[in-house]
Structure formats: C-alpha cells, structure tokens
C-alpha cells in the first residue's frame, strides 16, 4: 500500500477538488444578495421572458478603480430569480453559458451533439429539421501554423443522424483574425458570415486594423467552399475619415434570415501626436451609414438615415426585419422605425422620458417594445425598469429593480447594468 501512497493522495485531491466545485453553489447561495423586479405599473407578464445581466459590487467606491473588475459579481436577473455566475456548478462554469442562454436548451435536449463544441451563439443555427454547428479551427493564426478550416457538424433532428465535415478556408490575403459572425441556411445552402481582419500601416505610420466581411457558401457534398463573396462598402479615398464596420443583425439561434444590416461609422482621425487631445475627441463619430445586404442575391443597398444622426448622440438597433434609429436630447427620445421592405419610409416617434440620458444604463428593443433600465436617486442598488410600446410611445410597464427584503446592504454596495 505504501508503494501507491502518492497515487492515492493525487486521486484524493482530484476528488476533493471536484467535490468542492459541485458543493460550491450550495454554500454561495447566501453570499451575494438577491434582486427582484417589483411591478409598479402595468402587466407583469411583460417581463416574463426578460433576462437582464447585472453587476453587483460590495463597495461602490471601487467602481472608479481598476480593482472593480476583481470585486464585481456578474449575475442574470429574470422575473423570478437571481443567478450569479459563481453559483453555477463547475461544469456549468466551464461551458461559459449564462443561466438563461438559448444554448442551455440544446445542451439538455441534444447533449451528445453539443458535447465538446465552442458554445457561442453565432456558431449555431437551428430550424425545424437541423441543428448546424460551424467553428473555425484557429481564429488567430500565424502563417507558419498552417491553414484554417471550417469544422462543421450537422444533426438531423428527425432521424438523430450526425454528420461531420472539415472544409479548408481559402485565404486570398494574410488575415491575422477570422471570426464567425452568423450561420444561415438559405435555399438549402449553408452560408457562413465571417469578419476577417488584417493590419496595414497608414499615412500616419501606425497600424490600422482593416475589416472585411465575407460570406462563404459551403458545398458539404464535395467538402469545399463553393463561393467566397466579399461584402464591399464604398469609401471616399480622398477623405481622412476612418471607417469602422459593424454587423448589426442580431444572432438568433432559431431565426432564418436572408438579411444582414451593417453600420458604417465614420470616425475622426486619431492624431497620436496630439497629447492634449482627449480620448473622446480623438475617437468621435462624425457620421453613420446603414447598408442592407441580402445573402441569397449578394446585393447591397444603402438605407437612408435622418440628417440628425450626423451630429447627435444616436444609435441604431436591428430587430429581425425592422430598424430602429434613435437619439436622445435631454429627456426626449426621438426614434425612427424603418422596415427592410420599405427602406425609404420611416415613422417618427418622440417619447418623453422621466430621466435624462445620462441616467439610462441599459436599453434594448424587442418586438416593437423599448426596454430601459435607469438609475434612481434613492439608492445605487435601486434601478427603474420601463417598457414602452413603439406604436404610440405608451408606457406599458414600470418596475423597480431592488434587493429582496431579506438582504441587508449598505450605501457602499453598488448595482449596475450596461449594454455590454
């Protein structure tokens, strides 16, 4: 027996370590406060499917200090429960999924198919017949490391048959990064949208990241890329503006969409030698442009925006086939609603808000409803949740996000929500 004491000790340590991670959620339940959403006005069913991501800090003073990243605790809040990331089991934490992620359902219903995969929503697509998973073997790659390839898995939900493919990614340029943004099946064809990045030195002698968006149509039968469509955007070569491109189309696990919405941000050039310039002034957005791209036809066209968006504090949200362009002035929110079927027609709505824009910590638009979380003067642990219907601007729900009655907290504690 003495011969194996080292092995026995090693096995005991492994068992204790795994046991601690399994038991941790039981002991940490009361370590952090629970929060609740109290209905003040409206129907509580409005928040039945709402999930918010919040950050709790034991000491509000740390919010202005770098050490806040070590002290704040991330949690998910729904209408009936608060779940901290640290309260999940060891294997749940390894999956990098929050408690309300749509991929949790796939893990429960198709655990054999999901096992060992990169659990990012943009890597999956699901319809009535199939679940498709596509991953890039190496997003970041040094040329000496070899080639990138698509790692593809397909599950037939009706027969439970699984198929796997590996397809080399054709690289016409030396990309330092290639990341999957969206997966779609359009007209029985599997399309993968990627963001490809490469660096070049510009006239000011600093490295500028150049982004390209590609749509790769994959031929699974012959295990090759059938087409590689580069989505091009018109740029003014004589302009000194820097253009950033962002894909606005929201990734949905079970939403088939032939449409991609891109936002082009024209930024003020960064003068690295101007030490007196503030960070905000060096990265100021000068203008926006919206581009609608159809995957099936490889066609793109610009979507007109209100002139106010050139200078005002504004934003654009895409929800399925509808665009919401909005900006704040004092306590007024002006929002334009545009459908992709009629891009030249927009309806305008002005909503009077009870708070200034600076008080709004989180906003989202879903199913023609505007969701706002704003700070209150009562306590850093108390927030206001408001839901407006965007047909007429009516306030249809008002609630208070606050600690439950059994939590004793001080003014040093802090609660925040943000748009990531």
C-alpha positions as CSV (number, residue, x, y, z in Angstrom):
1,X,0.0,0.0,0.0
2,X,2.9,2.3,0.8
3,X,4.0,1.9,-2.8
4,X,0.9,3.7,-4.0
5,X,0.6,6.5,-1.4
6,X,1.5,9.2,-3.9
7,X,-1.1,8.0,-6.4
8,X,-3.8,7.6,-3.7
9,X,-3.1,11.2,-2.5
10,X,-3.3,12.5,-6.0
11,X,-6.7,10.8,-6.6
12,X,-8.0,12.1,-3.3
13,X,-7.0,15.7,-4.2
14,X,-8.9,15.4,-7.5
15,X,-12.0,14.0,-5.8
16,X,-12.0,16.8,-3.2
17,X,-11.4,19.5,-5.9
18,X,-14.4,18.3,-8.0
19,X,-16.5,17.9,-4.9
20,X,-15.8,21.5,-3.8
21,X,-16.9,22.8,-7.2
22,X,-20.1,20.7,-7.0
23,X,-20.9,21.9,-3.5
24,X,-19.9,25.5,-4.0
25,X,-23.3,26.6,-5.3
26,X,-25.0,25.3,-2.1
27,X,-22.8,27.4,0.1
28,X,-22.6,30.5,-2.0
29,X,-26.3,31.0,-2.3
30,X,-26.4,33.5,0.5
31,X,-23.0,35.0,-0.2
32,X,-24.4,37.6,-2.6
33,X,-27.7,39.5,-2.5
34,X,-30.8,38.5,-4.5
35,X,-32.6,41.1,-6.5
36,X,-36.2,41.3,-7.7
37,X,-38.3,43.2,-10.2
38,X,-41.3,44.8,-8.4
39,X,-44.2,45.8,-10.7
40,X,-45.3,49.4,-10.1
41,X,-47.5,49.8,-13.2
42,X,-48.7,47.6,-16.0
43,X,-49.0,43.8,-16.5
44,X,-46.2,41.7,-15.0
45,X,-46.4,39.3,-18.0
46,X,-44.4,41.9,-19.9
47,X,-41.2,40.8,-18.1
48,X,-41.9,37.1,-18.1
49,X,-39.3,36.4,-20.9
50,X,-37.0,39.2,-19.9
51,X,-33.5,38.5,-18.7
52,X,-31.0,41.2,-17.6
53,X,-27.3,40.9,-17.0
54,X,-26.2,42.9,-13.9
55,X,-23.1,43.6,-11.9
56,X,-23.0,43.7,-8.1
57,X,-20.1,45.3,-6.3
58,X,-19.7,45.1,-2.5
59,X,-18.1,48.6,-2.5
60,X,-19.3,51.4,-4.8
61,X,-16.0,53.2,-4.4
62,X,-14.4,50.5,-6.3
63,X,-16.4,51.4,-9.4
64,X,-14.0,54.2,-10.3
65,X,-11.0,52.0,-9.6
66,X,-9.3,49.3,-11.8
67,X,-9.9,46.8,-9.0
68,X,-13.6,46.8,-9.7
69,X,-13.0,44.1,-12.2
70,X,-11.9,41.8,-9.4
71,X,-14.7,42.8,-7.0
72,X,-17.9,43.0,-9.1
73,X,-20.1,39.8,-9.4
74,X,-22.0,39.1,-12.6
75,X,-25.5,37.8,-12.4
76,X,-28.6,37.1,-14.5
77,X,-31.9,38.5,-13.4
78,X,-35.3,37.3,-14.5
79,X,-38.8,37.9,-13.2
80,X,-38.4,35.2,-10.5
81,X,-34.8,34.5,-9.8
82,X,-31.2,35.9,-9.5
83,X,-28.4,33.6,-10.5
84,X,-24.7,34.6,-10.0
85,X,-22.1,33.1,-12.3
86,X,-20.3,31.8,-9.2
87,X,-23.3,29.9,-8.1
88,X,-23.3,27.6,-11.1
89,X,-21.7,24.2,-10.9
90,X,-18.2,23.5,-12.0
91,X,-19.2,22.1,-15.4
92,X,-21.7,24.9,-16.0
93,X,-19.0,27.4,-15.5
94,X,-16.7,25.6,-17.9
95,X,-19.4,25.9,-20.6
96,X,-19.2,29.8,-20.5
97,X,-23.0,29.9,-20.7
98,X,-25.2,32.2,-18.6
99,X,-28.1,30.5,-16.9
100,X,-30.7,31.8,-19.5
101,X,-28.7,31.2,-22.7
102,X,-30.7,29.6,-25.5
103,X,-27.9,27.1,-25.8
104,X,-28.9,25.6,-22.5
105,X,-31.9,24.1,-24.1
106,X,-29.7,22.5,-26.8
107,X,-27.4,21.1,-24.1
108,X,-30.4,19.4,-22.4
109,X,-32.1,18.1,-25.5
110,X,-29.1,17.2,-27.6
111,X,-26.2,16.8,-25.1
112,X,-24.3,14.2,-27.2
113,X,-24.3,16.6,-30.2
114,X,-23.3,19.7,-28.1
115,X,-20.5,18.0,-26.2
116,X,-17.1,19.4,-26.9
117,X,-18.2,22.3,-29.0
118,X,-17.5,26.0,-28.8
119,X,-20.6,27.3,-27.1
120,X,-21.1,30.6,-28.8
121,X,-24.5,31.5,-30.2
122,X,-23.1,32.7,-33.5
123,X,-21.6,29.2,-34.1
124,X,-25.1,27.5,-34.2
125,X,-28.1,27.5,-36.4
126,X,-31.4,25.6,-35.8
127,X,-34.6,25.1,-37.8
128,X,-37.3,22.5,-37.7
129,X,-35.1,19.9,-39.4
130,X,-31.5,20.5,-38.5
131,X,-29.0,21.9,-35.9
132,X,-25.9,23.1,-37.6
133,X,-22.6,23.9,-35.9
134,X,-19.7,25.6,-37.6
135,X,-16.4,26.5,-35.9
136,X,-13.1,27.8,-37.2
137,X,-10.1,25.7,-36.1
138,X,-8.0,28.7,-35.5
139,X,-9.4,32.2,-35.4
140,X,-6.0,33.8,-34.8
141,X,-3.3,32.2,-37.0
142,X,0.3,32.8,-37.8
143,X,1.0,31.7,-41.3
144,X,3.6,29.2,-40.0
145,X,0.9,27.5,-38.0
146,X,-0.8,26.1,-41.1
147,X,-4.3,26.6,-42.6
148,X,-7.6,27.5,-41.1
149,X,-10.5,25.2,-41.8
150,X,-14.3,25.1,-41.0
151,X,-15.2,22.4,-38.5
152,X,-18.8,21.5,-39.3
153,X,-21.3,19.3,-37.5
154,X,-24.9,18.7,-38.6
155,X,-27.6,16.9,-36.7
156,X,-30.8,15.7,-38.3
157,X,-33.4,16.3,-35.6
158,X,-35.9,13.8,-37.1
159,X,-33.5,10.8,-37.6
160,X,-30.9,11.8,-34.9
161,X,-28.2,11.2,-37.6
162,X,-25.0,13.2,-37.1
163,X,-22.6,14.2,-39.9
164,X,-19.2,15.9,-39.7
165,X,-17.2,17.8,-42.3
166,X,-13.9,19.7,-42.5
167,X,-13.5,22.3,-45.2
168,X,-10.4,24.4,-45.8
169,X,-10.9,28.1,-45.7
170,X,-9.4,29.8,-48.8
171,X,-7.4,32.8,-47.8
172,X,-6.6,35.3,-50.5
173,X,-4.9,37.6,-48.0
174,X,-2.8,37.3,-44.9
175,X,-5.6,37.6,-42.3
176,X,-4.5,37.9,-38.7
177,X,-8.0,37.1,-37.5
178,X,-11.1,35.4,-38.9
179,X,-14.2,35.2,-36.7
180,X,-17.7,33.7,-37.4
181,X,-20.5,36.2,-37.1
182,X,-23.5,34.3,-38.3
183,X,-24.6,31.0,-39.8
184,X,-27.7,30.6,-42.0
185,X,-29.3,28.1,-44.3
186,X,-30.8,30.0,-47.3
187,X,-32.4,28.0,-50.1
188,X,-30.9,24.7,-48.8
189,X,-27.4,26.3,-48.9
190,X,-25.2,26.7,-45.8
191,X,-23.7,30.2,-45.6
192,X,-21.2,31.4,-43.0
193,X,-20.7,35.1,-42.4
194,X,-17.2,36.0,-41.1
195,X,-15.3,39.1,-40.1
196,X,-11.7,39.0,-41.5
197,X,-9.1,41.3,-40.1
198,X,-5.7,42.3,-41.4
199,X,-3.3,45.2,-40.4
200,X,-1.6,47.8,-42.5
201,X,0.4,50.9,-41.8
202,X,-1.4,54.1,-42.9
203,X,0.0,57.6,-43.7
204,X,0.3,58.5,-40.1
205,X,2.7,55.5,-39.5
206,X,0.5,53.5,-37.1
207,X,-1.1,50.1,-37.5
208,X,-4.7,50.4,-38.7
209,X,-6.9,47.3,-38.5
210,X,-8.8,46.7,-41.7
211,X,-12.0,44.7,-41.6
212,X,-13.6,42.7,-44.3
213,X,-16.9,40.8,-44.2
214,X,-17.1,37.6,-46.2
215,X,-20.0,35.1,-46.9
216,X,-18.7,31.6,-47.6
217,X,-21.2,29.2,-49.2
218,X,-20.2,25.7,-48.3
219,X,-20.6,22.7,-50.5
220,X,-20.9,19.9,-47.9
221,X,-21.2,17.1,-50.5
222,X,-17.8,18.0,-52.1
223,X,-16.4,19.4,-48.9
224,X,-15.3,22.7,-50.3
225,X,-16.1,26.4,-50.3
226,X,-18.4,26.9,-53.3
227,X,-18.3,30.7,-53.3
228,X,-16.5,33.4,-51.3
229,X,-18.4,36.7,-51.5
230,X,-16.7,39.8,-50.2
231,X,-19.1,42.4,-49.0
232,X,-17.7,45.7,-50.2
233,X,-18.5,49.2,-48.9
234,X,-18.0,52.4,-50.7
235,X,-15.4,54.6,-49.2
236,X,-14.1,58.0,-50.1
237,X,-10.4,57.6,-50.8
238,X,-9.7,61.3,-50.5
239,X,-11.3,61.6,-47.1
240,X,-9.2,61.4,-44.0
241,X,-12.1,59.8,-42.0
242,X,-11.6,56.3,-40.6
243,X,-14.4,53.9,-41.3
244,X,-15.4,51.1,-38.9
245,X,-17.9,48.5,-40.0
246,X,-20.2,46.7,-37.5
247,X,-22.7,43.9,-38.2
248,X,-26.0,44.9,-36.5
249,X,-28.0,41.8,-37.4
250,X,-28.7,40.1,-34.1
251,X,-27.8,36.5,-33.9
252,X,-30.8,34.3,-33.2
253,X,-30.4,30.5,-32.7
254,X,-33.7,29.7,-34.5
255,X,-34.2,32.6,-36.8
256,X,-33.8,32.2,-40.5
257,X,-32.9,35.5,-42.1
258,X,-31.7,36.4,-45.6
259,X,-30.8,39.9,-44.4
260,X,-27.7,41.5,-42.9
261,X,-27.5,45.0,-41.6
262,X,-24.2,46.8,-41.4
263,X,-23.5,50.1,-39.8
264,X,-20.5,52.2,-41.1
265,X,-19.0,54.5,-38.5
266,X,-17.0,57.4,-40.0
267,X,-14.6,58.4,-37.2
268,X,-12.5,61.4,-36.7
269,X,-8.8,60.5,-37.5
270,X,-6.7,59.8,-34.5
271,X,-3.8,62.1,-34.0
272,X,-1.4,60.1,-31.9
273,X,1.0,63.1,-31.6
274,X,-1.6,65.4,-30.1
275,X,-1.2,64.7,-26.4
276,X,-3.5,67.5,-25.4
277,X,-6.5,65.9,-27.2
278,X,-8.9,64.0,-25.1
279,X,-9.7,60.3,-25.8
280,X,-13.3,61.2,-26.6
281,X,-12.3,63.9,-29.1
282,X,-9.8,61.6,-30.8
283,X,-12.4,58.9,-31.4
284,X,-15.5,61.0,-32.1
285,X,-18.0,59.6,-34.6
286,X,-18.6,62.0,-37.5
287,X,-21.3,60.2,-39.4
288,X,-23.2,56.9,-39.8
289,X,-24.3,54.9,-42.8
290,X,-26.5,51.8,-42.9
291,X,-26.2,49.1,-45.6
292,X,-28.7,46.3,-46.2
293,X,-27.2,43.1,-47.7
294,X,-29.2,40.1,-49.0
295,X,-27.3,36.8,-48.7
296,X,-29.3,35.0,-51.4
297,X,-28.6,37.6,-54.1
298,X,-25.3,39.0,-52.9
299,X,-26.8,42.5,-53.3
300,X,-26.4,45.5,-51.1
301,X,-28.1,48.9,-50.9
302,X,-27.9,51.9,-48.5
303,X,-30.7,52.7,-46.1
304,X,-31.2,56.5,-45.6
305,X,-30.9,57.9,-42.1
306,X,-32.3,61.1,-40.7
307,X,-29.9,64.1,-41.0
308,X,-29.8,64.4,-37.2
309,X,-27.7,61.3,-37.0
310,X,-24.6,63.1,-38.3
311,X,-24.0,65.0,-35.1
312,X,-26.3,63.9,-32.3
313,X,-25.8,61.2,-29.7
314,X,-27.6,58.4,-31.6
315,X,-27.7,54.7,-32.1
316,X,-29.2,52.0,-34.3
317,X,-30.8,48.7,-33.3
318,X,-31.8,45.9,-35.7
319,X,-34.6,43.6,-34.6
320,X,-35.5,41.0,-37.3
321,X,-36.6,42.9,-40.4
322,X,-37.1,46.3,-38.6
323,X,-34.5,49.0,-37.9
324,X,-34.8,51.4,-35.0
325,X,-32.7,54.6,-35.3
326,X,-32.9,56.9,-32.2
327,X,-31.2,59.7,-30.4
328,X,-31.6,61.5,-27.1
329,X,-32.0,65.2,-26.3
330,X,-32.4,66.0,-22.6
331,X,-35.5,64.0,-21.6
332,X,-36.8,63.3,-25.1
333,X,-36.1,60.2,-27.1
334,X,-36.7,60.5,-30.9
335,X,-37.0,57.2,-32.6
336,X,-37.4,56.3,-36.3
337,X,-38.8,52.9,-37.3
338,X,-37.9,51.5,-40.7
339,X,-38.8,48.2,-42.3
340,X,-36.4,46.5,-44.7
341,X,-39.3,46.1,-47.2
342,X,-39.7,49.9,-47.4
343,X,-36.3,51.4,-46.5
344,X,-37.2,54.8,-47.8
345,X,-40.2,55.2,-45.5
346,X,-39.8,55.8,-41.7
347,X,-42.2,56.6,-39.0
348,X,-41.1,59.1,-36.3
349,X,-42.0,58.9,-32.6
350,X,-41.0,61.2,-29.8
351,X,-41.1,59.8,-26.2
352,X,-41.0,62.0,-23.1
353,X,-38.8,60.2,-20.6
354,X,-38.8,60.8,-16.8
355,X,-34.9,60.8,-16.7
356,X,-32.0,62.3,-18.6
357,X,-30.0,60.1,-21.0
358,X,-27.1,60.0,-18.5
359,X,-29.3,58.1,-16.1
360,X,-30.0,55.3,-18.6
361,X,-27.7,52.3,-18.1
362,X,-29.2,49.8,-20.5
363,X,-31.6,49.9,-23.4
364,X,-32.9,47.3,-25.9
365,X,-35.7,46.9,-28.4
366,X,-37.6,43.7,-28.9
367,X,-40.8,43.0,-30.8
368,X,-41.6,46.7,-31.2
369,X,-41.1,47.5,-27.5
370,X,-38.4,49.7,-25.9
371,X,-36.8,48.5,-22.7
372,X,-34.9,50.9,-20.4
373,X,-33.1,50.5,-17.1
374,X,-32.2,53.8,-15.4
375,X,-30.6,54.8,-12.2
376,X,-32.5,56.3,-9.3
377,X,-31.7,58.9,-6.7
378,X,-32.9,56.7,-3.9
379,X,-30.0,54.2,-3.8
380,X,-27.2,52.8,-6.1
381,X,-28.9,49.4,-5.5
382,X,-32.2,50.5,-6.9
383,X,-33.0,50.8,-10.6
384,X,-36.0,51.7,-12.7
385,X,-37.3,49.4,-15.4
386,X,-39.5,51.0,-18.1
387,X,-41.1,49.4,-21.1
388,X,-42.7,51.5,-23.9
389,X,-44.7,50.3,-26.9
390,X,-43.2,51.8,-30.1
391,X,-46.5,52.0,-31.9
392,X,-47.7,55.0,-29.9
393,X,-45.0,55.6,-27.2
394,X,-47.2,54.4,-24.4
395,X,-45.6,53.4,-21.1
396,X,-46.9,49.8,-20.8
397,X,-44.8,48.7,-17.8
398,X,-42.9,50.3,-14.9
399,X,-41.0,48.3,-12.3
400,X,-38.4,48.7,-9.7
401,X,-35.2,46.5,-9.6
402,X,-34.1,46.3,-5.9
403,X,-32.7,43.9,-3.3
404,X,-35.1,41.5,-1.8
405,X,-36.3,42.2,1.7
406,X,-34.1,39.7,3.4
407,X,-30.9,41.4,2.2
408,X,-29.2,43.9,4.4
409,X,-26.9,46.1,2.4
410,X,-25.1,49.4,2.8
411,X,-24.7,52.5,0.7
412,X,-21.2,51.2,-0.2
413,X,-22.8,48.5,-2.3
414,X,-23.4,49.1,-6.0
415,X,-25.5,47.7,-8.8
416,X,-25.1,48.4,-12.5
417,X,-26.5,47.3,-15.8
418,X,-24.9,48.0,-19.2
419,X,-25.2,47.3,-22.9
420,X,-22.1,45.1,-22.8
